[in-house]
Amino acid sequence: MDSKTVPSPKVSVIVPIYGVEHYIERCARSLFSQTFKSVEFIFVNDCTKDGSMDVLSDVRKEYPEADVKVINLEHNTGLPQARRAGVGQATGDYILHVDSDDWVEPDMVERLYQRAVETGADMVCCDWSEEYEDRDEVFSHYEASRDIYYETILALETDAYVWSRLTKREAYNGLEFPTCNMFEDFVITSQLVANCSTIEFVHAPLYHYRRSNASSIRSSADTRMILTQEVENIFNVYKRVTEREPGQHKRAVGRMLFAMGYHLMRHNLHSCLSKEQRRAISSGIRTHLPNRSLGFSMTKQIVLWMKVWIMR
């Protein structure tokens, strides 16, 4: 091998950027300071309108040894499509996503990569800390076999954040990225887990998820838009699972239907859906009701049963 040939990185870290000029410096420093050095950092500029890219440029000058790629998108695409652009340029054996207003522990990549290599796992998940202005809270993944873990993801019983997991690049083959931003992690992670054979866990809060504006008040129009996008993405997962794995994951599918039905009925969103969606959801809910194993009270099931008929 030519002595000047640069070996391929072991890990690709993908960071979409939009409107984070107050946070990107801490994020970038936490990445460029990683103890694991075989990393390429892919920053995706989703046409940010603020000074985020200037801040990143200044930080990069302090870490000249860092392997950095910058992708400048021609127009704003939203978070999931920015992630897709980054994945398309990744050359590492594994992929890790980081949101540009968050930060990570200096040994995050090293610990996840080492566990992946030691165990041969296709995916390694870590705990995380949710950072509020006045406190922080640590959360852990539900540790289970791949099959049970997949069920809990589909059933919306465990968090599906895409940034808390290191995944083999091959698991992204054929992956469909959503166009709606809300609940997009659920769409991506459910596919990744389905494409993985083995999953391992590192129980240490290696990722810091910023929750600074969690209590901000949204308008009713914003709330309606958010919930509509959530239902759209849940429906896409529901449709994919029922078409590709018919007859399987019945309890998980039932809980997905309840999640959609709850949003639709509580906020009167059923009129926002297509006929295909309304028919599929109403038919699915009627099929799964009543079913105590779904974990919902009989009262809630009866109320939903009565209301779902308006979607037919």
C-alpha positions in Angstrom: 0.0 0.0 0.0 1.2 3.5 -0.9 2.5 5.2 2.3 0.5 8.2 1.4 -2.8 6.3 1.1 -5.2 7.3 3.9 -7.0 4.4 5.4 -10.8 4.5 5.4 -12.3 5.7 8.6 -13.9 3.3 11.0 -16.7 5.6 12.0 -18.7 8.3 10.1 -20.3 10.9 12.3 -23.2 12.8 10.6 -24.2 16.2 11.9 -27.1 18.2 10.2 -26.8 22.0 10.7 -29.7 24.5 10.8 -30.1 27.4 13.1 -27.6 26.4 15.8 -25.1 29.2 15.9 -25.4 29.3 19.8 -24.8 25.5 20.2 -22.6 24.2 17.3 -19.3 25.2 19.0 -19.8 23.0 21.9 -21.1 20.2 19.7 -18.1 20.4 17.3 -15.5 20.6 20.1 -17.0 17.5 21.7 -16.6 15.7 18.4 -13.2 16.9 17.4 -11.9 15.9 20.9 -12.9 12.3 20.6 -10.4 9.8 22.0 -11.1 7.5 19.0 -9.3 9.0 16.0 -10.4 6.9 13.0 -13.4 9.1 12.4 -14.8 11.3 9.6 -17.1 14.1 10.5 -19.8 15.0 8.0 -21.5 18.3 8.6 -24.6 18.8 6.4 -25.5 22.5 5.9 -29.3 22.5 5.4 -29.2 26.1 4.2 -29.0 27.5 7.7 -29.8 31.2 7.7 -27.6 32.1 10.8 -23.9 32.1 11.5 -23.7 28.4 12.3 -21.3 27.6 9.5 -19.0 30.5 10.4 -18.8 29.3 14.0 -18.0 25.8 12.7 -15.3 27.1 10.4 -13.6 28.9 13.3 -13.7 25.8 15.5 -12.3 23.6 12.7 -9.1 25.8 12.5 -8.2 24.6 16.0 -8.4 21.0 15.0 -6.5 20.7 11.7 -6.0 17.0 12.1 -9.8 16.3 12.1 -11.2 14.6 9.0 -14.1 16.9 8.1 -16.5 17.0 5.2 -19.0 19.7 4.6 -22.1 19.1 2.5 -23.9 22.3 1.4 -27.4 21.5 0.3 -29.0 23.6 -2.4 -32.2 24.1 -0.5 -33.6 23.4 3.0 -34.7 19.8 3.1 -35.4 19.2 6.8 -33.6 17.0 9.3 -34.3 13.5 7.9 -33.3 14.4 4.4 -30.2 16.1 5.7 -29.3 12.9 7.5 -29.9 11.0 4.2 -27.4 13.3 2.4 -24.8 12.6 5.1 -25.3 8.9 4.9 -24.9 9.0 1.2 -21.4 10.5 1.6 -20.3 8.3 4.6 -17.4 5.9 4.0 -17.0 4.5 7.6 -17.7 1.0 8.7 -20.2 2.4 11.2 -22.4 5.5 11.3 -23.3 7.7 14.2 -25.7 10.6 14.2 -25.3 13.7 16.3 -27.7 16.6 16.5 -25.9 19.9 16.2 -27.3 21.5 19.3 -26.2 18.5 21.5 -22.8 17.3 22.6 -21.2 14.0 23.5 -18.7 12.5 26.0 -15.0 12.5 24.7 -14.9 8.6 24.7 -18.4 8.0 23.2 -17.2 6.8 19.8 -14.4 4.7 21.3 -16.6 2.9 23.7 -19.4 2.2 21.2 -16.9 1.1 18.5 -15.0 -1.2 21.0 -18.2 -2.9 22.0 -19.2 -3.4 18.4 -15.9 -5.0 17.5 -15.7 -7.1 20.7 -19.2 -8.5 20.2 -19.7 -8.4 16.5 -22.9 -6.4 17.0 -24.6 -4.6 14.1 -25.8 -1.9 16.5 -24.6 -0.6 19.8 -26.8 1.7 21.9 -25.8 4.0 24.8 -27.6 5.8 27.6 -28.1 9.5 27.4 -28.7 12.6 29.5 -31.5 15.1 28.7 -30.2 18.5 29.6 -32.7 21.1 30.8 -31.8 24.7 31.9 -32.0 23.8 35.6 -31.3 20.0 35.7 -30.4 16.9 33.8 -32.0 13.5 33.7 -30.3 10.2 32.6 -32.2 7.7 30.5 -31.4 4.1 29.5 -32.4 1.9 26.6 -34.5 -1.1 27.4 -31.9 -3.9 27.1 -33.3 -7.0 25.4 -32.6 -9.5 22.6 -32.8 -8.0 19.1 -36.3 -9.5 18.5 -37.8 -8.2 21.7 -36.1 -4.8 21.3 -37.6 -4.5 17.8 -41.0 -5.2 19.2 -40.6 -2.5 21.8 -39.5 0.0 19.2 -42.5 -0.8 17.0 -44.9 -0.6 20.0 -43.6 2.9 20.9 -42.6 1.5 24.3 -38.9 2.4 24.1 -37.2 5.5 22.8 -36.2 5.3 19.1 -33.7 8.2 19.0 -31.3 7.7 16.1 -28.5 9.6 17.8 -28.0 7.2 20.7 -26.7 4.3 18.5 -23.7 3.3 16.4 -24.8 1.2 13.5 -23.1 -0.7 10.7 -23.3 1.2 7.4 -24.7 -1.9 5.7 -27.9 -1.6 7.8 -28.7 1.6 5.8 -28.9 -0.2 2.5 -32.4 0.4 1.1 -33.4 2.6 4.1 -36.2 5.0 3.4 -35.8 8.4 4.9 -39.1 10.3 5.7 -39.8 13.8 4.5 -41.8 14.8 7.6 -39.6 16.0 10.5 -41.8 14.9 13.5 -41.2 11.3 14.7 -38.6 10.9 12.0 -36.3 9.0 14.3 -39.0 6.3 14.8 -39.1 5.8 11.0 -35.3 5.5 10.6 -34.6 3.5 13.8 -37.3 1.0 13.2 -35.8 0.2 9.8 -32.3 0.0 11.2 -33.2 -2.4 14.0 -35.0 -4.5 11.4 -31.9 -4.7 9.3 -29.7 -5.7 12.3 -29.1 -9.2 13.6 -27.5 -8.3 16.9 -27.7 -5.3 19.2 -25.6 -4.5 22.2 -25.8 -1.8 24.9 -23.4 0.4 26.8 -25.0 1.7 30.0 -23.3 5.0 30.4 -24.8 8.5 29.5 -22.4 9.2 26.6 -24.8 11.5 24.7 -26.2 14.9 26.0 -29.5 15.8 24.5 -30.4 19.5 24.9 -33.9 20.2 26.1 -33.6 23.9 26.7 -36.8 24.9 25.0 -39.0 21.9 25.9 -41.5 24.1 27.8 -42.0 26.7 25.1 -45.6 27.4 24.2 -46.6 26.6 20.6 -49.5 27.9 18.7 -52.5 25.6 17.9 -51.4 25.6 14.3 -47.9 24.5 15.2 -49.3 21.8 17.4 -51.6 20.6 14.6 -48.7 20.5 12.2 -46.5 18.6 14.6 -49.2 16.0 15.4 -50.1 15.6 11.7 -46.5 14.9 10.8 -46.2 12.4 13.7 -49.2 10.5 12.5 -47.9 10.5 9.0 -44.6 9.0 10.0 -46.2 6.4 12.4 -48.5 5.5 9.5 -45.6 4.9 7.2 -44.0 2.5 9.6 -47.3 0.8 10.2 -47.8 0.4 6.4 -44.3 -0.9 5.9 -44.4 -3.5 8.7 -47.9 -4.8 7.8 -46.9 -5.1 4.1 -43.4 -6.6 4.5 -44.1 -8.7 7.6 -47.9 -9.5 7.3 -49.4 -11.2 10.4 -46.4 -10.5 12.6 -45.9 -8.1 15.5 -49.6 -7.9 16.2 -49.4 -6.3 19.6 -46.8 -3.7 18.4 -49.0 -2.9 15.4 -52.0 -2.6 17.7 -50.2 0.0 19.8 -49.1 1.9 16.7 -52.7 2.1 15.7 -53.7 3.3 19.1 -51.1 6.0 19.0 -52.4 7.3 15.7 -56.0 7.0 16.8 -55.3 8.9 20.0 -53.7 11.8 18.1 -56.4 11.8 15.4 -59.4 11.9 17.7 -58.1 14.1 20.5 -57.0 16.8 18.1 -59.6 16.3 15.3 -56.9 15.5 12.7 -58.6 12.7 10.8 -59.6 15.2 8.0 -55.9 15.8 7.3 -55.3 12.2 6.2 -55.9 10.6 2.8 -58.7 8.2 2.2 -56.2 5.3 2.1 -54.8 6.3 5.5 -58.3 6.8 7.1 -59.5 3.4 5.9 -56.3 1.6 6.9 -56.2 3.1 10.4 -59.9 2.7 11.1 -59.9 -0.9 9.8 -56.8 -1.7 11.8 -58.2 -0.2 15.0 -61.5 -2.1 14.7 -59.5 -5.3 14.1 -57.4 -4.9 17.3 -60.3 -3.7 19.6 -60.9 -4.8 22.3 -57.5 -6.3 23.2 -56.3 -5.9 26.8 -52.8 -7.0 25.9 -52.2 -3.7 24.2 -51.8 -2.1 27.6 -54.7 0.4 27.3 -57.6 0.5 29.7 -60.9 -0.9 28.4 -62.5 2.6 28.9 -60.0 4.1 26.5 -60.5 1.3 24.0 -64.3 1.7 24.1 -64.1 5.4 23.6 -61.7 5.0 20.7 -63.9 2.3 19.3 -66.9 4.7 19.3 -65.0 7.6 17.7 -63.1 5.7 15.1 -66.2 5.1 13.0 -66.1 8.7 11.8 -62.9 7.9 9.9 -64.5 5.3 7.7 
